[in-house]
Amino acid sequence: MSFAIKVALFALLLPISLVSAEQNSLESLVGAEIPAFQCNTLSGGSLTKDGIVQLKKLREKANKYCLACRGDECIAKQWPEDRVQELQLCQSLYCVPAVFPKTILADQRGWASHTANVVYKVEKNGSGKLLSYTATENAEAIRSYKKEINQSVGSFLKNTRFVPLIVDGERKELVNLYYTVNIYNRN
């Protein structure tokens, strides 16, 4: 095969490989900004052993309705305000942890009062991972605690165990979850 033919074939195949790589990303589903899915992680309780068994069965059927997946990552789909039952079903299947750490952010006592959004993902092994901690109220007051807050909340999420997400027989990450936390200064 001549060099010119090889170059022409490469030029023809290059756009196909770029398109398939682009289609494998979550951004190809939802655009550049992946919308966060609200979970009530701190107030939803945890699962029993029977609950975990039921959850796994129900997830098999609900994955196609509640999730959008590309590659190793999935996002929980957004639901319109008039579809409350669907939203609550998806929250109960993907937001409730199997195990909480024994202490829930016990070291927050010295932090200034504030409200924050905690964006996290559930990794393939079922542990949580902090992606961002953004104060929505009184942000200036916690600026000096930012490193401590990230370490504490990161540790809390890492020690929180969720049932690993399995879609079509493969473990996936659930990458667009968040909850809101209100911290009250108890000093």
C-alpha positions in Angstrom: 0.0 0.0 0.0 1.4 3.3 -1.0 2.2 6.1 1.5 -0.4 8.4 -0.1 -3.1 5.7 0.4 -2.1 5.2 4.0 -2.3 8.9 4.7 -5.7 9.1 3.0 -7.0 6.2 5.1 -5.6 7.7 8.3 -7.3 11.0 7.4 -10.6 9.3 6.8 -10.4 7.2 10.1 -9.2 10.1 12.3 -12.6 11.9 12.4 -14.3 8.6 13.2 -12.0 7.9 16.2 -12.5 11.5 17.5 -16.3 11.1 17.2 -16.3 7.8 19.0 -14.1 9.2 21.8 -16.4 12.2 22.1 -19.5 10.0 22.3 -17.9 8.0 25.2 -17.8 11.1 27.5 -20.6 12.2 29.8 -20.3 15.6 28.3 -21.6 14.2 25.0 -24.8 13.4 26.9 -25.4 16.6 28.8 -23.0 19.3 27.6 -20.0 20.8 29.2 -21.6 21.2 32.6 -22.9 18.0 34.3 -25.9 18.8 36.4 -25.7 17.7 40.1 -28.3 15.4 41.5 -29.5 16.2 45.0 -29.2 13.5 47.7 -30.1 13.7 51.3 -27.0 11.7 52.3 -26.8 12.9 55.9 -30.5 12.5 56.7 -31.5 9.4 54.7 -30.3 6.8 57.2 -28.4 3.7 56.0 -29.4 0.4 54.5 -30.0 -3.0 56.3 -28.7 -6.2 54.8 -32.1 -7.0 53.4 -32.3 -3.5 52.1 -29.0 -4.0 50.2 -30.4 -7.2 48.6 -33.6 -5.4 47.5 -31.6 -2.4 46.3 -29.5 -4.5 44.0 -32.6 -6.1 42.5 -34.4 -2.8 41.9 -31.3 -1.1 40.5 -31.1 -3.7 37.7 -34.5 -2.5 36.4 -34.1 1.2 37.4 -30.6 1.9 35.9 -32.0 2.7 32.5 -34.5 5.1 33.9 -32.4 6.8 36.6 -29.0 6.9 35.0 -27.1 8.0 31.9 -23.8 6.2 31.5 -20.8 6.6 29.3 -17.6 4.5 29.7 -16.9 4.0 33.4 -19.0 6.9 34.6 -22.8 7.4 35.2 -24.8 10.4 36.2 -28.2 10.4 37.9 -30.8 11.9 35.6 -32.6 15.1 36.5 -36.4 14.9 36.8 -38.9 17.7 36.2 -40.6 19.1 39.3 -43.9 17.3 38.4 -42.2 13.9 38.5 -41.6 13.7 42.2 -42.2 9.9 42.5 -39.5 9.2 39.9 -37.1 11.6 41.6 -37.7 10.0 45.0 -37.3 6.5 43.6 -33.9 7.4 42.1 -32.8 9.1 45.3 -33.7 6.0 47.3 -31.8 3.7 45.0 -28.6 5.8 44.5 -28.2 8.2 47.5 -28.7 6.0 50.6 -25.4 4.7 52.0 -24.9 1.2 53.2 -22.7 2.3 56.1 -22.0 5.7 57.7 -18.8 6.4 59.7 -19.4 6.3 63.5 -18.7 10.0 63.9 -20.4 12.4 61.5 -18.1 15.4 61.1 -17.4 15.6 64.8 -14.5 18.1 64.2 -16.7 20.8 62.8 -17.3 22.4 66.2 -14.8 25.1 65.6 -16.0 26.0 62.1 -17.9 29.2 61.5 -21.6 28.9 60.9 -22.4 28.4 57.2 -24.4 26.5 54.6 -22.6 24.6 51.8 -23.1 22.3 48.9 -21.0 19.1 49.0 -20.5 17.7 45.5 -19.2 14.1 45.6 -19.1 10.9 43.6 -19.4 7.3 44.5 -16.4 5.4 43.2 -16.4 1.9 41.7 -15.7 0.3 45.1 -18.6 2.1 46.8 -16.7 4.7 48.7 -17.6 8.4 48.4 -15.1 11.0 47.2 -15.4 14.7 47.7 -15.3 16.7 44.5 -16.1 20.2 45.9 -17.3 21.9 49.1 -18.8 25.3 48.2 -20.2 27.6 50.9 -23.5 29.2 49.8 -23.9 31.3 52.9 -21.2 32.9 55.0 -18.4 31.8 52.7 -16.0 34.4 53.9 -16.2 33.1 57.5 -14.9 29.7 56.5 -12.1 30.7 54.2 -9.5 30.0 56.9 -11.0 26.5 57.6 -11.1 25.5 53.9 -8.2 22.9 54.1 -9.5 21.4 57.3 -13.1 21.3 55.9 -11.9 19.5 52.7 -9.9 17.0 54.8 -12.7 16.3 57.2 -15.5 16.1 54.7 -13.3 14.1 52.3 -12.5 11.6 55.1 -16.2 11.4 56.0 -17.2 10.6 52.4 -14.3 8.2 52.0 -15.5 6.2 55.0 -19.2 6.3 53.9 -19.9 3.1 52.0 -22.5 3.0 49.3 -23.6 -0.2 47.4 -21.3 -0.2 44.4 -23.0 0.7 41.1 -23.2 -2.2 38.6 -24.6 -1.5 35.2 -24.7 -4.3 32.6 -22.4 -6.4 34.7 -19.7 -3.7 35.1 -18.8 -1.5 38.1 -19.3 2.2 37.4 -18.8 5.5 39.2 -21.7 7.8 39.9 -20.2 11.2 39.5 -22.9 14.0 39.9 -24.2 13.7 43.5 -24.5 16.5 46.1 -26.0 17.3 49.4 -26.5 20.6 51.4 -25.0 20.9 54.9 -25.8 23.5 57.5 -23.1 24.0 60.1 -23.9 25.8 63.3 -21.1 27.1 65.5 -21.6 25.4 68.8 -18.7 27.1 70.7 
